[in-house]
Amino acid sequence: MTTKDVLIYIFSVSLLLFAVLYGAIIFIQKRNRQEEGFSIGYESDTSSQLRYKHRQWFQAAYIYALRLPLLSSYVKRMRKKISIIHPYDEISLRYETMKITLAVAISAGLTAVLLIWMNPGLGFILVALLAAIVIHDLMIDVFMNRLERRLLVQSVELFSNVRHHYQQHGMVEESIYEGAETAGHEISIHATRIYNALISQDPEEQLDRYYETAPNRYLKAFAGIAHLVMEFGDHAKKNSSIFLQGLSGLTKEIQLEILRRDKLDYLLKGLNIIALAPVFFTKPIENWARASFPAMDEFYMSKLGMITKLSIYVVIIVAYTLLQKLQQNSESDYRAGFDRASWEEQLYRFKLLRILVNVLMPIPGTPKHEWRIRLLKESNTRLRLEWFYIRRIVSGVVAFSVVLTACMYLHHSSKRQLLYAPVSQISLFGKMNPEQEKEAYQRAETDRAVMDYLNRSNEVSFDQVKEAVITVDGKGITQDQISITAERVLSKLERFNFEYLKWWEVLSSIMAAVIAFYFPLWTLIFHRKVRSLEMKHEVYQFQTVISIIRGMERISVEGVLEWLSRFAVMFKVPIQKSLLHYEHGAELALQELKNDIWFPDFQRLVDKLLLAVDKVPIRDVFDDLEGEMAFVFEQRKQEYERMIDTKAAWGRMIGFAPMYGLIFMYLVIPLIGMSFTQMNAYYEQIQRL
């Protein structure tokens, strides 16, 4: 059975399984209709019935998918991804989960099938699977970003409704309850959860649970402000209440975030598809070039051609990864309470790896060791330094193995190409007819037989090769043909024996291992820079909370730290540590908090808290907070504009890089090179005349 037959068999089995799944879902749907009667009075409208059938089908698909071993784990992972957006509505959660799962799976599956059908081969199957994974991640990001943006838009509507109802009767919990009734479906779930937490017997505990699963910092701040006003009361300030001022600040923040997302999506729209497009056009371009310029066969089947193709795939992967980083809208990936056992920790249990880590890791107490520890903290990586070095070692070993294996495979492929590739004698233009193609394969077979007769050794003279040609295939050929065949075989023998693992290839593998060894370290440095923007958001949120509670009675520095701990994500661990040490000395605990955090804006905030311990009241220490917040808001608007323009410029350059690489590296430059080669051959023929 050939590779193509195997692929056709796999594709047929996949279609059969999909048909069985679809039939089972239809059967479950009909059975549910019979049991429930399918009599719903309010759905007399045709569109409403279709919408209901659509949702019912997805509910049935979700139930059936959980019964299949592999599919159930995938569906559960997808459910976990979107559970932050739909955490409490089971029906909506199942519907969104199954809708995204089917859309992503079908898109990725069709992509893989299309690519495999275009070029059924083992090597291209890996490329097709890689493209399917990329399409899979892209579709998930598109759906998740759409859900997040919908939640932000609905949050603005909710805050407007809450403001309206609060101005009517001045009750926080009732205004939230009434605002949730007229708000969008997704945000009403969160508003109802916040309302239930506020009216519970222990609001602080319920709100802490909500903070752990809140989808963004705006809803966390909204819940916290509502609780503060309910606990300490609202005070009129400059003809406006603290609660309404907090809502206004959150609304401005959300509107700024929506505008940033919309502009960034508009400028970077479609670049992911453009970056992935060369995967689909690599084989068509190669087929067209081979059909139009037969001499290009030599390039595409050579080692240089394979390296070029691999380079294009690497460029595609790198471009897609960078575009994902540019378009990343996730507010924070630093949620607490979701730690899992890392594979680095499992590998560190092996004695040999522990010894290797101790050799490579800096000596404790040295500046290098302290810098590494500080970098891990500042990048919020939940890894010990020993585990981090395990990651670096594994990255280096994998890179060395991959590069060395690729070099050995290229040598093997080049040898096979020399032995079995047809020997064409036509020029750059034109195409071989069936007779010429048959003769080309026959010449290749003759060359292979001569090479085998000579034991594939290049330590032979031209005369010995001629004798071997005469011995193997000396009937019916002229002396000129014998000489041409001998020259060709001698050239093949030299190239065949030159295909071995070179020292510089081993050195390249070592260099790749070194780069991969340092890559996790560079990634941490990059993450620390990315986190600085998130830290600015969190410090600004701290300032919003302090601006609300600073005017309230009986508020202390310890109380401020407790409220900051509730809202904190990236600064949560240091603030909690400071609270634990606060009873043993307020100034010492705050000074330790300042030393633990490297971010300057947060350090300035801690300096003000130090001043408010014994000397100056909190109200007076933060008297300039409103003006500072207004300045920071305008500063962030300018930073957003510069960041968006920079991302757009980089996005366009990165997005079109794979297409340019495909056109120039895989078609234009090889075609020019082969043209010069043919011109040199013509020139030599003319000189012989």
Solvent accessible surface area in square Angstrom, and as a share of the most:
residue,aa,sasa,rsa
1,M,181,0.81
2,T,85,0.49
3,T,66,0.39
4,K,118,0.50
5,D,68,0.35
6,V,57,0.33
7,L,23,0.11
8,I,96,0.49
9,Y,138,0.52
10,I,93,0.47
11,F,84,0.35
12,S,57,0.36
13,V,55,0.32
14,S,55,0.36
15,L,96,0.48
16,L,113,0.56
17,L,115,0.57
18,F,104,0.43
19,A,57,0.44
20,V,84,0.48
21,L,27,0.13
22,Y,111,0.42
23,G,38,0.36
24,A,23,0.18
25,I,3,0.02
26,I,48,0.25
27,F,128,0.53
28,I,8,0.04
29,Q,11,0.05
30,K,114,0.48
31,R,100,0.36
32,N,33,0.17
33,R,67,0.25
34,Q,148,0.66
35,E,128,0.57
36,E,121,0.54
37,G,51,0.49
38,F,75,0.31
39,S,96,0.62
40,I,56,0.28
41,G,75,0.72
42,Y,172,0.65
43,E,20,0.09
44,S,96,0.62
45,D,78,0.40
46,T,95,0.56
47,S,62,0.40
48,S,23,0.15
49,Q,68,0.30
50,L,105,0.52
51,R,134,0.49
52,Y,56,0.21
53,K,68,0.29
54,H,82,0.37
55,R,95,0.35
56,Q,21,0.10
57,W,51,0.18
58,F,19,0.08
59,Q,34,0.15
60,A,2,0.01
61,A,0,0.00
62,Y,7,0.03
63,I,66,0.33
64,Y,39,0.15
65,A,0,0.00
66,L,63,0.32
67,R,143,0.52
68,L,62,0.31
69,P,113,0.71
70,L,157,0.78
71,L,50,0.25
72,S,15,0.09
73,S,49,0.31
74,Y,43,0.16
75,V,0,0.00
76,K,120,0.51
77,R,142,0.52
78,M,3,0.01
79,R,63,0.23
80,K,126,0.53
81,K,104,0.44
82,I,0,0.00
83,S,32,0.20
84,I,52,0.26
85,I,5,0.03
86,H,2,0.01
87,P,33,0.21
88,Y,87,0.33
89,D,33,0.17
90,E,72,0.32
91,I,112,0.57
92,S,10,0.07
93,L,6,0.03
94,R,70,0.26
95,Y,20,0.08
96,E,10,0.04
97,T,0,0.00
98,M,2,0.01
99,K,43,0.18
100,I,0,0.00
101,T,1,0.01
102,L,29,0.14
103,A,31,0.24
104,V,0,0.00
105,A,47,0.37
106,I,80,0.40
107,S,32,0.21
108,A,12,0.10
109,G,33,0.31
110,L,117,0.58
111,T,14,0.08
112,A,11,0.08
113,V,53,0.30
114,L,82,0.41
115,L,0,0.00
116,I,28,0.14
117,W,188,0.66
118,M,46,0.21
119,N,33,0.17
120,P,49,0.31
121,G,20,0.20
122,L,135,0.67
123,G,51,0.49
124,F,14,0.06
125,I,30,0.15
126,L,115,0.57
127,V,23,0.13
128,A,0,0.00
129,L,89,0.44
130,L,67,0.33
131,A,7,0.06
132,A,12,0.09
133,I,99,0.50
134,V,15,0.08
135,I,21,0.11
136,H,40,0.18
137,D,57,0.30
138,L,14,0.07
139,M,48,0.21
140,I,11,0.06
141,D,50,0.26
142,V,81,0.47
143,F,25,0.10
144,M,26,0.12
145,N,45,0.23
146,R,111,0.41
147,L,1,0.00
148,E,43,0.19
149,R,87,0.32
150,R,74,0.27
151,L,1,0.01
152,L,6,0.03
153,V,49,0.28
154,Q,22,0.10
155,S,0,0.00
156,V,31,0.18
157,E,89,0.40
158,L,0,0.00
159,F,3,0.01
160,S,65,0.42
161,N,38,0.20
162,V,0,0.00
163,R,70,0.25
164,H,101,0.45
165,H,35,0.16
166,Y,20,0.08
167,Q,111,0.49
168,Q,117,0.52
169,H,70,0.31
170,G,45,0.43
171,M,93,0.42
172,V,7,0.04
173,E,34,0.15
174,E,56,0.25
175,S,0,0.00
176,I,0,0.00
177,Y,97,0.37
178,E,50,0.23
179,G,0,0.00
180,A,10,0.08
181,E,114,0.51
182,T,98,0.57
183,A,18,0.14
184,G,18,0.18
185,H,93,0.41
186,E,11,0.05
187,I,0,0.00
188,S,22,0.14
189,I,21,0.11
190,H,0,0.00
191,A,0,0.00
192,T,63,0.36
193,R,72,0.26
194,I,0,0.00
195,Y,35,0.13
196,N,71,0.36
197,A,4,0.03
198,L,6,0.03
199,I,90,0.45
200,S,37,0.24
201,Q,194,0.86
202,D,65,0.34
203,P,34,0.21
204,E,67,0.30
205,E,78,0.35
206,Q,43,0.19
207,L,2,0.01
208,D,60,0.31
209,R,128,0.47
210,Y,1,0.01
211,Y,15,0.06
212,E,104,0.46
213,T,52,0.30
214,A,0,0.00
215,P,17,0.11
216,N,14,0.07
217,R,26,0.09
218,Y,6,0.02
219,L,0,0.00
220,K,10,0.04
221,A,3,0.02
222,F,0,0.00
223,A,0,0.00
224,G,0,0.00
225,I,0,0.00
226,A,0,0.00
227,H,14,0.06
228,L,0,0.00
229,V,6,0.04
230,M,73,0.33
231,E,86,0.39
232,F,44,0.18
233,G,30,0.29
234,D,45,0.24
235,H,79,0.35
236,A,95,0.73
237,K,54,0.23
238,K,156,0.66
239,N,164,0.84
240,S,37,0.24
241,S,19,0.13
242,I,11,0.05
243,F,0,0.00
244,L,21,0.10
245,Q,68,0.30
246,G,4,0.04
247,L,2,0.01
248,S,45,0.29
249,G,24,0.23
250,L,10,0.05
251,T,30,0.17
252,K,101,0.43
253,E,10,0.04
254,I,0,0.00
255,Q,82,0.36
256,L,20,0.10
257,E,14,0.06
258,I,21,0.11
259,L,122,0.61
260,R,24,0.09
261,R,13,0.05
262,D,49,0.25
263,K,89,0.38
264,L,1,0.00
265,D,60,0.31
266,Y,159,0.60
267,L,50,0.25
268,L,0,0.00
269,K,149,0.63
270,G,35,0.34
271,L,8,0.04
272,N,13,0.07
273,I,101,0.51
274,I,50,0.25
275,A,0,0.00
276,L,5,0.03
277,A,17,0.13
278,P,0,0.00
279,V,7,0.04
280,F,50,0.21
281,F,104,0.43
282,T,1,0.00
283,K,34,0.14
284,P,56,0.35
285,I,33,0.17
286,E,5,0.02
287,N,72,0.37
288,W,135,0.47
289,A,0,0.00
290,R,61,0.22
291,A,48,0.37
292,S,38,0.24
293,F,26,0.11
294,P,10,0.06
295,A,16,0.12
296,M,0,0.00
297,D,48,0.25
298,E,111,0.50
299,F,17,0.07
300,Y,8,0.03
301,M,69,0.31
302,S,32,0.21
303,K,52,0.22
304,L,114,0.56
305,G,1,0.01
306,M,41,0.18
307,I,72,0.36
308,T,14,0.08
309,K,48,0.20
310,L,88,0.44
311,S,37,0.24
312,I,1,0.01
313,Y,19,0.07
314,V,84,0.48
315,V,49,0.28
316,I,5,0.03
317,I,66,0.34
318,V,73,0.42
319,A,4,0.03
320,Y,16,0.06
321,T,65,0.38
322,L,78,0.39
323,L,0,0.00
324,Q,38,0.17
325,K,84,0.36
326,L,31,0.15
327,Q,32,0.14
328,Q,85,0.38
329,N,8,0.04
330,S,45,0.29
331,E,42,0.19
332,S,26,0.17
333,D,94,0.49
334,Y,32,0.12
335,R,59,0.21
336,A,49,0.38
337,G,72,0.69
338,F,104,0.44
339,D,97,0.50
340,R,208,0.76
341,A,83,0.64
342,S,24,0.16
343,W,121,0.42
344,E,1,0.00
345,E,52,0.23
346,Q,77,0.34
347,L,55,0.27
348,Y,37,0.14
349,R,153,0.56
350,F,122,0.51
351,K,141,0.60
352,L,141,0.70
353,L,38,0.19
354,R,82,0.30
355,I,90,0.46
356,L,72,0.36
357,V,0,0.00
358,N,91,0.47
359,V,111,0.64
360,L,77,0.38
361,M,26,0.12
362,P,15,0.09
363,I,127,0.64
364,P,94,0.59
365,G,62,0.59
366,T,47,0.27
367,P,117,0.73
368,K,112,0.48
369,H,26,0.12
370,E,97,0.43
371,W,98,0.34
372,R,16,0.06
373,I,51,0.26
374,R,106,0.39
375,L,1,0.01
376,L,9,0.05
377,K,140,0.59
378,E,10,0.05
379,S,4,0.03
380,N,38,0.19
381,T,32,0.19
382,R,117,0.43
383,L,22,0.11
384,R,126,0.46
385,L,6,0.03
386,E,33,0.15
387,W,40,0.14
388,F,2,0.01
389,Y,4,0.02
390,I,0,0.00
391,R,77,0.28
392,R,2,0.01
393,I,14,0.07
394,V,42,0.24
395,S,33,0.21
396,G,7,0.07
397,V,90,0.51
398,V,82,0.47
399,A,21,0.16
400,F,65,0.27
401,S,53,0.34
402,V,91,0.53
403,V,42,0.24
404,L,37,0.18
405,T,86,0.50
406,A,33,0.25
407,C,20,0.12
408,M,110,0.49
409,Y,131,0.50
410,L,13,0.06
411,H,10,0.04
412,H,115,0.51
413,S,13,0.09
414,S,10,0.07
415,K,63,0.27
416,R,141,0.51
417,Q,36,0.16
418,L,20,0.10
419,L,13,0.06
420,Y,101,0.38
421,A,21,0.17
422,P,51,0.32
423,V,21,0.12
424,S,48,0.31
425,Q,116,0.52
426,I,52,0.27
427,S,39,0.25
428,L,9,0.05
429,F,134,0.56
430,G,41,0.40
431,K,147,0.62
432,M,35,0.16
433,N,71,0.37
434,P,110,0.69
435,E,130,0.58
436,Q,66,0.29
437,E,77,0.34
438,K,151,0.64
439,E,85,0.38
440,A,0,0.00
441,Y,112,0.42
442,Q,109,0.48
443,R,53,0.19
444,A,2,0.02
445,E,100,0.45
446,T,23,0.13
447,D,1,0.00
448,R,53,0.19
449,A,39,0.30
450,V,0,0.00
451,M,1,0.00
452,D,67,0.35
453,Y,122,0.46
454,L,23,0.12
455,N,128,0.66
456,R,79,0.29
457,S,37,0.24
458,N,64,0.33
459,E,158,0.71
460,V,32,0.18
461,S,58,0.37
462,F,72,0.30
463,D,93,0.48
464,Q,87,0.39
465,V,0,0.00
466,K,49,0.21
467,E,111,0.50
468,A,1,0.01
469,V,1,0.01
470,I,84,0.43
471,T,89,0.52
472,V,56,0.32
473,D,55,0.28
474,G,25,0.24
475,K,187,0.79
476,G,86,0.82
477,I,49,0.25
478,T,82,0.48
479,Q,120,0.53
480,D,104,0.54
481,Q,90,0.40
482,I,6,0.03
483,S,32,0.21
484,I,93,0.47
485,T,17,0.10
486,A,0,0.00
487,E,101,0.45
488,R,38,0.14
489,V,0,0.00
490,L,36,0.18
491,S,47,0.31
492,K,12,0.05
493,L,0,0.00
494,E,94,0.42
495,R,110,0.40
496,F,21,0.09
497,N,53,0.27
498,F,119,0.50
499,E,21,0.09
500,Y,120,0.46
501,L,69,0.34
502,K,16,0.07
503,W,189,0.66
504,W,130,0.45
505,E,8,0.04
506,V,52,0.30
507,L,85,0.42
508,S,49,0.32
509,S,0,0.00
510,I,81,0.41
511,M,103,0.46
512,A,24,0.19
513,A,19,0.15
514,V,67,0.38
515,I,92,0.47
516,A,16,0.12
517,F,38,0.16
518,Y,82,0.31
519,F,125,0.52
520,P,13,0.08
521,L,12,0.06
522,W,125,0.44
523,T,41,0.24
524,L,7,0.03
525,I,45,0.23
526,F,97,0.40
527,H,61,0.27
528,R,56,0.20
529,K,138,0.59
530,V,66,0.38
531,R,4,0.02
532,S,34,0.22
533,L,50,0.25
534,E,28,0.13
535,M,5,0.02
536,K,62,0.26
537,H,12,0.06
538,E,10,0.04
539,V,5,0.03
540,Y,22,0.08
541,Q,11,0.05
542,F,0,0.00
543,Q,16,0.07
544,T,15,0.09
545,V,1,0.00
546,I,0,0.00
547,S,22,0.14
548,I,6,0.03
549,I,0,0.00
550,R,24,0.09
551,G,23,0.23
552,M,5,0.02
553,E,117,0.52
554,R,202,0.74
555,I,28,0.14
556,S,58,0.37
557,V,8,0.04
558,E,60,0.27
559,G,13,0.13
560,V,0,0.00
561,L,1,0.00
562,E,73,0.33
563,W,11,0.04
564,L,1,0.00
565,S,11,0.07
566,R,39,0.14
567,F,2,0.01
568,A,4,0.03
569,V,39,0.22
570,M,15,0.07
571,F,1,0.00
572,K,47,0.20
573,V,112,0.64
574,P,21,0.13
575,I,0,0.00
576,Q,76,0.34
577,K,79,0.33
578,S,3,0.02
579,L,36,0.18
580,L,135,0.67
581,H,71,0.32
582,Y,32,0.12
583,E,153,0.68
584,H,159,0.71
585,G,25,0.24
586,A,22,0.17
587,E,92,0.41
588,L,128,0.64
589,A,1,0.01
590,L,0,0.00
591,Q,74,0.33
592,E,51,0.23
593,L,2,0.01
594,K,51,0.21
595,N,92,0.47
596,D,55,0.29
597,I,12,0.06
598,W,64,0.23
599,F,9,0.04
600,P,70,0.44
601,D,39,0.20
602,F,1,0.00
603,Q,47,0.21
604,R,132,0.48
605,L,9,0.05
606,V,0,0.00
607,D,57,0.30
608,K,47,0.20
609,L,1,0.00
610,L,39,0.19
611,L,81,0.40
612,A,10,0.08
613,V,33,0.19
614,D,117,0.61
615,K,157,0.66
616,V,48,0.27
617,P,83,0.52
618,I,13,0.07
619,R,128,0.47
620,D,73,0.38
621,V,13,0.07
622,F,2,0.01
623,D,97,0.50
624,D,78,0.40
625,L,3,0.02
626,E,62,0.28
627,G,53,0.51
628,E,58,0.26
629,M,28,0.12
630,A,60,0.47
631,F,130,0.54
632,V,32,0.18
633,F,23,0.10
634,E,89,0.40
635,Q,75,0.34
636,R,6,0.02
637,K,74,0.31
638,Q,106,0.47
639,E,36,0.16
640,Y,8,0.03
641,E,95,0.43
642,R,143,0.52
643,M,42,0.19
644,I,5,0.03
645,D,80,0.41
646,T,71,0.41
647,K,35,0.15
648,A,3,0.02
649,A,52,0.40
650,W,130,0.46
651,G,0,0.00
652,R,118,0.43
653,M,115,0.52
654,I,20,0.10
655,G,0,0.00
656,F,70,0.29
657,A,37,0.29
658,P,1,0.00
659,M,46,0.21
660,Y,124,0.47
661,G,12,0.12
662,L,1,0.00
663,I,64,0.32
664,F,101,0.42
665,M,72,0.32
666,Y,0,0.00
667,L,31,0.15
668,V,47,0.27
669,I,105,0.53
670,P,11,0.07
671,L,40,0.20
672,I,89,0.45
673,G,35,0.34
674,M,22,0.10
675,S,33,0.21
676,F,123,0.51
677,T,74,0.43
678,Q,33,0.15
679,M,115,0.51
680,N,92,0.47
681,A,38,0.30
682,Y,96,0.36
683,Y,132,0.50
684,E,89,0.40
685,Q,103,0.46
686,I,110,0.56
687,Q,115,0.51
688,R,193,0.71
689,L,183,0.91
